[in-house]
Amino acid sequence: MNAAEKVCAFLEEAQVYYLATAEGDQPRVRPFGTALVYEGKLYIQTGKVKPVSKQLFENPKAEICAFHKGQWVRVSGKLLNDDRREVKAAMLDKYPSLKRMYDPDDGNTQVLYFADATAVFSSFGAPPETVTL
Ligand SMILES: Cc1cc2nc3c(=O)[nH]c(=O)nc-3n(C[C@H](O)[C@H](O)[C@H](O)COP(=O)(O)O)c2cc1C
């Protein structure tokens, strides 16, 4: 399992993670659930019309955090847009319920991948484990 797969597996188990972006000097955070490994990279999905997408366009620096069964992960890095149709389709195939709202060709569906990213797995009572994505 590479680092992206390890983080993705944890996010899948946790089901929900929290994505932080910056809007100027104001942090913004919201719940997210999508996570996919494609070509060894960790992708998330959103809609280009959302404020989160506009924030990442202005400033790709982002963090996500998830907590599950006494362990948490924090992923810090950049979230970069990938406009390839095949990645959007793979994401929607993984989350078929999203197909009610999104389509790879709708001009709104967006997938972004973590670049220059570090993930730290932490828990009380054990030393943190850092992996590079
Ligand atoms: C459990 C849960 C999972 C969610 N997963 C996603 C997701 O993967 N992608 C997404 O764009 N929105 C997702 N949402 C909705 C966003 O949290 C919501 O649209 C939020 O307002 C987006 O942030 P923004 O208003 O700053 O753009 C999820 C909401 C919940 C409650």
The ligand as an SDF file (V2000), in Angstrom:
LIG
                    3D

 31 33  0  0  0  0  0  0  0  0999 V2000
  -20.8120   13.8550    5.4370 C   0  0  0  0  0  0  0  0  0  0  0  0
  -20.6610   14.8920    4.3480 C   0  0  0  0  0  0  0  0  0  0  0  0
  -19.7910   14.6320    3.2880 C   0  0  0  0  0  0  0  0  0  0  0  0
  -19.6440   15.5830    2.2740 C   0  0  0  0  0  0  0  0  0  0  0  0
  -18.7820   15.3270    1.2380 N   0  0  0  0  0  0  0  0  0  0  0  0
  -18.5880   16.2530    0.2750 C   0  0  0  0  0  0  0  0  0  0  0  0
  -17.6340   16.0300   -0.7660 C   0  0  0  0  0  0  0  0  0  0  0  0
  -16.9220   15.0000   -0.8200 O   0  0  0  0  0  0  0  0  0  0  0  0
  -17.4920   16.9990   -1.7010 N   0  0  0  0  0  0  0  0  0  0  0  0
  -18.2240   18.1600   -1.6590 C   0  0  0  0  0  0  0  0  0  0  0  0
  -18.0490   19.0220   -2.5330 O   0  0  0  0  0  0  0  0  0  0  0  0
  -19.1400   18.4050   -0.6860 N   0  0  0  0  0  0  0  0  0  0  0  0
  -19.3190   17.4930    0.2750 C   0  0  0  0  0  0  0  0  0  0  0  0
  -20.2090   17.7400    1.2900 N   0  0  0  0  0  0  0  0  0  0  0  0
  -20.9520   19.0100    1.2830 C   0  0  0  0  0  0  0  0  0  0  0  0
  -20.0670   20.1670    1.7120 C   0  0  0  0  0  0  0  0  0  0  0  0
  -19.6610   20.0190    3.0730 O   0  0  0  0  0  0  0  0  0  0  0  0
  -20.8310   21.5000    1.5590 C   0  0  0  0  0  0  0  0  0  0  0  0
  -21.2460   21.6570    0.2230 O   0  0  0  0  0  0  0  0  0  0  0  0
  -20.0260   22.7190    1.9710 C   0  0  0  0  0  0  0  0  0  0  0  0
  -20.8850   23.8050    2.0620 O   0  0  0  0  0  0  0  0  0  0  0  0
  -18.9210   23.0690    1.0080 C   0  0  0  0  0  0  0  0  0  0  0  0
  -18.1190   24.1060    1.5460 O   0  0  0  0  0  0  0  0  0  0  0  0
  -18.2090   25.5940    0.9710 P   0  0  0  0  0  0  0  0  0  0  0  0
  -19.6120   26.0940    1.2720 O   0  0  0  0  0  0  0  0  0  0  0  0
  -17.1440   26.3600    1.7030 O   0  0  0  0  0  0  0  0  0  0  0  0
  -17.9450   25.5170   -0.4820 O   0  0  0  0  0  0  0  0  0  0  0  0
  -20.3690   16.8070    2.3220 C   0  0  0  0  0  0  0  0  0  0  0  0
  -21.2270   17.0470    3.3900 C   0  0  0  0  0  0  0  0  0  0  0  0
  -21.3610   16.1070    4.3850 C   0  0  0  0  0  0  0  0  0  0  0  0
  -22.3060   16.4210    5.5260 C   0  0  0  0  0  0  0  0  0  0  0  0
  1  2  1  0
  2  3  1  0
  2 30  2  0
  3  4  2  0
  4  5  1  0
  4 28  1  0
  5  6  2  0
  6  7  1  0
  6 13  1  0
  7  8  2  0
  7  9  1  0
  9 10  1  0
 10 11  2  0
 10 12  1  0
 12 13  2  0
 13 14  1  0
 14 15  1  0
 14 28  1  0
 15 16  1  0
 16 17  1  0
 16 18  1  0
 18 19  1  0
 18 20  1  0
 20 21  1  0
 20 22  1  0
 22 23  1  0
 23 24  1  0
 24 25  2  0
 24 26  1  0
 24 27  1  0
 28 29  2  0
 29 30  1  0
 30 31  1  0
M  END
$$$$
